[in-house]
Amino acid sequence: MTEPTPARDLDIVLFGATGFVGRLVADYLARSAPADTRIGLAGRSLAKLESVRSTLGPAAEDWPLIVADSTDPDSIAGLVARAAVVATTVGPYAKYGRTLVDACADSGTHYVDLTGESLFARESIDANHERAVATGAKIVHSCGFDSIPSDLGVHVLHGAVTADGAGDLTDTTLVVTDLRGGVSGGTIDSLRTQVEVSVKDAGLRRLAASPYTLSPDRTAEPDLGRQSDVSVVKGADIAPGIRGWKAPFVMASYNTRVVRRSNALTGWFYGRDFRYREVMNVGSSVLSLPVAAAVAAGTGALVAGLAFRPTRALLDRILPKPGEGPSEKTRRTGRFTMDLYTTTSTGARYTARVKAQGDPGYQATAVMLGESALGLALGGAELPDTAGVLTPATAFGDVLVDRLRDAGVEFSARRL
């Protein structure tokens, strides 16, 4: 970890602290960070920052407040200069994120965010990877429900296989076994932004459709044939004993690319024949096939609707708006369970589980982003010796797995 210079008086600055998710992350840090952690809150409005801080209790009463605007490079530079780590919830990142992430890469400031926007992540890789390597910055996108359960789930699965000397990972599937929670307005806005960009540029559409959108070198990736993120999959083709048909998981088109980047950044540590997909459970009855097909069609229809101006205007009126979120009860009673299955190059079968309580896109995401920021600020020499535009698995490894376990998130793996 790059040591803070004397000018960096804060371990963590949370940018976007007055937004819906930002407030949840601020609350988590106030409750969970060690007492001597130096934390600041940043946003556009001093009055709103003061209001948020007033709700966080005695632990946060002396936290500095920093007024900064994503469209004002000078204010962003001032924010970054004070921080060892910046955590940002300000999206869509394609609209509001580049100035901040560029500044962090330039100054050697570590960075974590919640993006699920593949084209923004690609832009950041191209613009910032080499600069961040030179400055020692860890730029870590996607440190929430996008894409920590997927990326660290595969990391833990691979660790169990490696410990047994059972070969490389080959066909690997994540199944969303249980999911309860709402869709955030920020997630919808990110999807809307990416669809708008892709509609205007055929080259960007092709890039977004590639299974290796985020690869460090797409020409070096193995040719594994068609890898679709919108397939309906028969349970028995995933692992023996899995019943019914599985629908595409709505976040698969992003999560799969993050996991593949992790494999490539480590020199294909999981294996050159590693194939990865994500699906979700829709039951195991005879109706699971038509239900799975309907989910696949509905996902495609949502994307198509956002791409077509008249239907986009209608959807904009009914979909959640940025800054909106569910009630405290809904956030508290939400949950998710993800089960991963793999067959190794020696023919062994393994499974892993990632499970947490709390609405995935809000409560659980606040825990994940908060622990990611704390991991960078406090992890020190225990963190992998890497820098650049990284993934959660390559930036944190077991450091974040252990932190999240301590925070109540299950990560487990076993041989079948």
Secondary structure, DSSP 8 states (H G I E B T S, - for coil): -----TT--EEEEEETTTSHHHHHHHHHHHHHS-TT--EEEEES-HHHHHHHHHTS-GGGTT--EEE--TT-HHHHHHHHHHEEEEEE----HHHHTHHHHHHHHHHT-EEE-----HHHHHHHHHHHHHHHHHHT-EEE---BTTBHHHHHHHHHHHHHHHHTT---EEEEEEEEEEEE----HHHHHHHHHHHHHHHH-HHHHHHHHSTTTT-S-GGGS-------SS--EEGGGTSTT--SEEEE-TTHHHHHHHHHHHHHHTTSSS-TT-EEEEEEE--SSTTHHHHHHHHHHHHHHHHHHHHSHHHHHHHHHHS--TT----HHHHHH-EEEEEEEEEETTS-EEEEEEEEES-IIIIIHHHHHHHHHHHHHH-GGGS-S--EEE-HHHHHTHHHHHHHHHTT-EEEEEE-
